[in-house]
Amino acid sequence: MSASTLAWRHYRLERKMFWRNPTAAFFSFVLPLIFLVLFGAISSQENLKIIVPGIAGLSVIAATFNKIANQMTFLRDAGVLKRMHGTLLPVGSYLAGVLGNAATNAAVQVAIIVLASRFAFDLGWPKNWVDLVVFTIIGVACFASLGVAFSHVIPNFEAAPAYTNIVFLPMIFISGVFYDVNEVPQFMHDIANALPLVHVINGFSGAFVTGEGLNDLLSDIAVLALWTALGVWGAIRGFRWDSKSD
């Protein structure tokens, strides 16, 4: 059986496992919508043009970085990765299934936001669908690789939520998820521009609001490519099948 076929079968298994906890799956998709509804209810039409791209970026990082960092830590602690290593399933096929599952969840969440912005807030359809697709793909690749890499520094699953939130929460607040990042003090603006999330949000802003083409967003793509390369390097370099205590 080819590696691609095994990857597809493991992806299907990951999807089945995801839906075996329907409550958790439901809230995974509804959480971004809750944020959008809450902030949309108190925001002007102009502010919604900031909130919608921001929530889309939040959805991508939550579905990939947070989910994968926690999942990989749990699987390593529980000995699942070690047992998987003893099977004939190639490493690439296994990771492709895990990352594909996270990518699917991120894509569904972005689609929900597109529909909500169109029908609930009357913002219309995205002005640039190419931006939407490209930055969803790049954002997923970037944060998924960083999630795998970051899982290597988490000592155990009990500490995983604290470790991921200490990265996730400051990043969403400093990167302009809920406000215009250009209106913050210069030092915060500089920090935000060094992080990947603000560049995903810039891409979604081009998709939803300004209609800018990819040629106008090349610097954002370059920063995300750099972070993706760093994440892939860290994911491969530090990958372990068993926990540190084994």
C-alpha positions in Angstrom: 0.0 0.0 0.0 1.4 3.4 -1.0 2.3 6.1 1.5 -0.3 8.4 0.1 -3.0 5.7 0.5 -1.9 5.2 4.1 -2.0 8.9 4.7 -5.6 9.1 3.3 -6.7 6.2 5.5 -5.1 7.8 8.6 -6.8 11.1 7.7 -10.1 9.3 7.6 -9.4 7.7 11.0 -8.5 11.2 12.5 -11.8 12.5 11.2 -13.8 9.7 12.8 -12.0 10.2 16.1 -12.7 13.9 15.9 -16.4 13.3 15.5 -16.6 10.7 18.3 -16.6 13.6 20.7 -19.4 15.6 19.0 -19.7 18.2 21.9 -16.0 19.1 21.6 -16.3 19.1 17.8 -19.3 21.3 17.9 -17.6 23.9 20.1 -14.5 23.8 18.0 -16.5 25.2 15.1 -18.9 27.4 17.2 -16.2 29.2 19.3 -15.0 31.5 16.4 -18.7 32.2 15.6 -19.4 33.1 19.2 -16.5 35.6 19.2 -17.7 37.0 15.9 -21.3 37.4 17.1 -20.3 39.0 20.5 -17.9 41.5 19.0 -20.1 42.0 15.9 -23.1 42.9 18.1 -21.1 45.8 19.8 -19.1 46.9 16.7 -19.9 49.3 13.9 -19.9 48.2 10.3 -16.4 49.7 10.0 -15.0 47.9 13.0 -16.4 44.6 11.6 -14.0 45.0 8.7 -11.2 44.6 11.4 -13.0 41.9 13.5 -13.9 39.5 10.7 -10.3 39.0 9.3 -9.0 38.9 12.9 -11.5 36.1 13.9 -10.6 34.2 10.8 -6.9 34.4 11.8 -7.8 33.3 15.3 -9.7 30.3 13.9 -6.7 29.2 11.9 -4.2 29.3 14.9 -6.7 27.7 17.3 -7.5 24.8 14.9 -3.8 24.2 14.1 -1.3 25.4 16.6 -3.4 24.9 19.8 -5.0 21.7 18.7 -1.8 20.0 17.4 0.4 21.0 20.2 -2.0 19.6 22.8 -2.8 16.5 20.7 0.8 15.6 20.0 1.7 16.0 23.7 -1.2 13.8 24.8 -0.4 11.1 22.3 3.3 11.1 23.3 2.4 11.0 27.0 -0.2 8.2 26.5 2.3 6.1 24.6 0.2 6.2 21.4 3.1 7.6 19.3 5.4 5.0 20.6 3.0 2.2 19.6 2.4 3.8 16.2 6.2 3.8 15.7 6.1 0.1 16.1 3.6 -0.3 13.2 4.3 -0.3 9.4 2.6 3.2 9.1 5.3 5.6 7.7 6.0 8.7 9.8 5.1 10.9 6.9 1.7 9.2 6.4 0.9 9.5 10.1 1.7 13.2 10.3 -0.1 13.9 7.0 -3.3 12.4 8.5 -2.9 14.5 11.7 -2.1 17.7 9.9 -4.8 17.1 7.3 -7.4 16.8 10.0 -6.4 20.1 11.5 -6.3 21.7 8.1 -9.9 20.5 7.5 -11.1 22.0 10.7 -9.4 25.3 10.0 -10.9 25.4 6.5 -14.4 24.7 7.9 -14.1 27.5 10.5 -13.0 30.0 7.9 -15.9 28.9 5.7 -18.3 29.5 8.7 -16.9 33.0 9.1 -17.3 33.7 5.4 -21.0 32.7 5.6 -21.6 34.6 8.9 -20.0 37.8 7.5 -22.2 37.6 4.4 -25.5 36.7 5.9 -25.4 37.8 9.6 -23.4 41.1 9.2 -24.1 42.0 5.5 -20.4 42.5 4.7 -20.8 40.7 1.4 -18.7 37.9 -0.1 -14.9 38.1 0.1 -13.5 40.6 -2.4 -10.5 38.4 -3.2 -11.1 34.6 -3.1 -7.5 33.9 -4.1 -6.2 35.7 -1.0 -8.6 33.8 1.2 -7.5 30.4 -0.1 -3.8 31.2 -0.2 -3.6 32.6 3.3 -5.7 29.8 4.7 -3.3 27.3 3.3 -0.2 29.2 4.3 -1.6 29.9 7.7 -2.5 26.3 8.3 1.0 25.1 7.2 2.7 27.7 9.4 0.8 27.2 12.6 0.5 23.4 12.1 4.3 23.1 11.8 4.8 25.4 14.8 2.3 23.4 16.8 4.3 20.2 16.2 7.6 22.0 17.0 6.2 23.6 20.2 4.8 20.2 21.5 8.5 19.2 21.9 9.0 21.8 24.7 5.9 20.9 26.6 6.9 18.5 29.5 3.6 16.7 29.9 -0.1 16.8 28.9 -1.1 18.4 32.2 1.0 21.4 31.4 0.0 21.6 27.7 -3.0 24.1 28.1 -0.8 26.5 30.1 2.1 26.2 27.6 -0.1 26.8 24.5 -2.1 29.6 26.1 1.0 31.5 27.1 1.7 31.7 23.4 -1.8 31.8 22.0 -3.4 34.5 24.2 -0.7 37.2 24.0 -0.4 36.6 20.3 -4.1 37.1 19.5 -4.2 40.3 21.6 -1.0 41.8 20.2 -1.7 40.8 16.6 -4.8 42.9 16.2 -7.5 40.2 16.2 -10.0 42.6 17.9 -8.6 46.0 16.9 -6.5 47.7 14.3 -2.9 46.8 15.0 -1.7 50.0 13.3 -3.2 52.0 16.2 -1.1 50.5 19.0 2.2 51.9 20.3 5.1 51.4 18.0 6.9 48.8 20.1 3.8 46.6 20.1 3.4 47.1 16.4 7.0 46.0 15.8 6.5 42.9 18.0 3.3 42.0 16.2 5.0 42.3 12.8 7.7 39.9 13.9 5.0 37.3 14.7 3.1 35.2 12.1 -0.5 35.8 13.1 -0.7 39.5 12.1 0.5 38.5 8.6 -2.3 35.9 8.3 -4.8 38.6 9.4 -3.3 41.0 6.8 -4.0 38.3 4.1 -7.6 37.8 5.3 -8.1 41.6 5.4 -7.1 41.6 1.8 -9.6 38.8 1.1 -12.5 40.3 3.0 -12.0 44.0 3.0 -9.6 45.6 0.6 -9.4 43.1 -2.2 -5.6 43.5 -2.5 -3.9 41.0 -4.7 -1.1 38.7 -3.7 1.4 41.1 -5.2 0.5 43.6 -2.5 0.9 41.0 0.2 4.3 39.5 -0.7 6.0 40.7 2.5 3.3 38.9 4.5 3.8 35.8 2.5 7.6 36.0 3.0 7.3 36.3 6.8 4.9 33.4 6.9 7.2 31.3 4.7 10.1 32.0 7.1 8.0 31.0 10.1 6.8 27.9 8.3 10.4 26.9 7.5 11.4 27.5 11.2 8.4 25.4 12.3 9.2 22.5 10.0 12.9 22.5 11.1 11.8 22.5 14.8 9.2 19.8 14.2 11.7 17.5 12.5 14.6 18.3 14.7 12.9 17.7 18.0 10.5 15.0 17.1 10.2 12.2 19.7 8.0 9.1 19.7 8.1 8.7 23.5 7.8 11.0 26.4 10.9 12.4 28.2 10.2 10.1 31.2 10.5 6.9 29.1 
